[in-house]
Amino acid sequence: MTPATPVVSRRFLLPVLLLSLLTGCASAPAPRGSGDLGVVIERSIGQVQVVNTTSKTALAKVPGLGDLSHASVVFSRDQRYAYVFGRDGGLTKVDILNASIAKRIVQAGNAIGGAISQDGKLVVAQNYEPGGIKAFDAETLELVADIPSVDMNGVRSKVVGLADLSGNRFAFSLFEAGEIWVADLSNVKAPKVQKYSAGKQPYDALVTPDGRYYIAGLFGEDGLAMLDTWQPEQGVQKILAGYGKGEQPLPVYKMPHLRGWSVAGGKAYLPAIGRHEVLVVDTKTWKETARIPVKSQPVFVMARPDGREIWVNFAFPDNGWVQVIDTLEGKVTHTLQPGKAILHMEFAPRGEAVWLSARDDNKVTVFDTRTKAPVAELKAESPSGIFFTSRAARTGF
């Protein structure tokens, strides 16, 4: 006997059919990759703007990040999270895909930056007050290690120039103590610290792209302090000692940022403190090979990703200018005026464009690096630092 066919009322079928049609027509949110994203610091209002480097557009804003008057950013390995270090000691984990704060803590009284470990599991903050470094679990921001910057006399120093090294190590400098420390955090329960005499008042530092050399600038004397992290037993070597010897230095209106120094084509390009020059150094011998006259006191000296050009911005009162150096010719080839108070520059991952923050114009201007012409402009409140997720795969960034 064949079962009777069930009878379904039209009253039931109609809403089901309508729901099916609506579901089929509705488009799901388009997935977005994180590789062409970045953040712009809006320093005056304590927020970041999430941007797209391919479309050159602003996507969203994330407020509530505290004092960003001297802010820096590192990214998680998957490029989804931006860790924002604020001047007020705030450490904020920002989900840049969802444009939201995933976690925020205040870990110190005064901080100026941080770094992320080689394996991406540790986020480390460098602190002015109380001084020292603190390591946090990258997932939870739970404190896992605290290393005070206390010298042999019991004096605590400001920490500057923090940079990641291989093996979950971190190098940093102590301003008052005049030392470079290397902390091995491969075992956060038992950190190991090596200490080296550096010179007078190291104020910032960089790591070469291969992660081998840690170089600290010295405010208290001409020259730089360099540590070969592959052969640390050799201690710190002084390079470029006396580059301004016999000449009266100019007043320093803004300290150069060493993290913006560049290595390209076997040469390092460095801003000379209190001088209108970019120093060129052979990275095999670490001896000066040339000096390139520029318009004013350099702050950032940044290489285009292919190393063919160096872009330079300047301290006040000439901070509305940018110059471009051709690394083959060894001289300035272009002088630009992108806006008022150019505080930071960031190249698109493959170098076809450079983004420049014009703080006093409340804008970010994007230039084509081939034509040297502006191709886009984004509104931003007192923008300063610009950071792209491509940094996630680079040492020292």
Protein Blocks (a to p, Z undefined) as FASTA:
>chain_A
ZZddddddfklmmmmmmmmmmmmmpccdddddfklgccdddfknopacdddfklopafbd
cehkljakbccddddfklmaccdddfkopacdddfklopafbdcdfbfbdcbdcddfkop
accdddfbggiaddddfklopafbdcddddfkopacddehiacdehhiacdddfklopac
dddfkbmklccdddddfbghiabdcddfklmaccdddfkbgcdddddfklmmnopadehe
hklgoiacdddfbdcdfklpcceehiacdddehiacdddddfklopafbdcddfbdcfbd
cddfklmaccdddddfklmbccdddfklopafbdcdfbghiabdcddfkopaccdddfkn
opacdddfklopafbdcddehiabdcdfklmmpghZZ
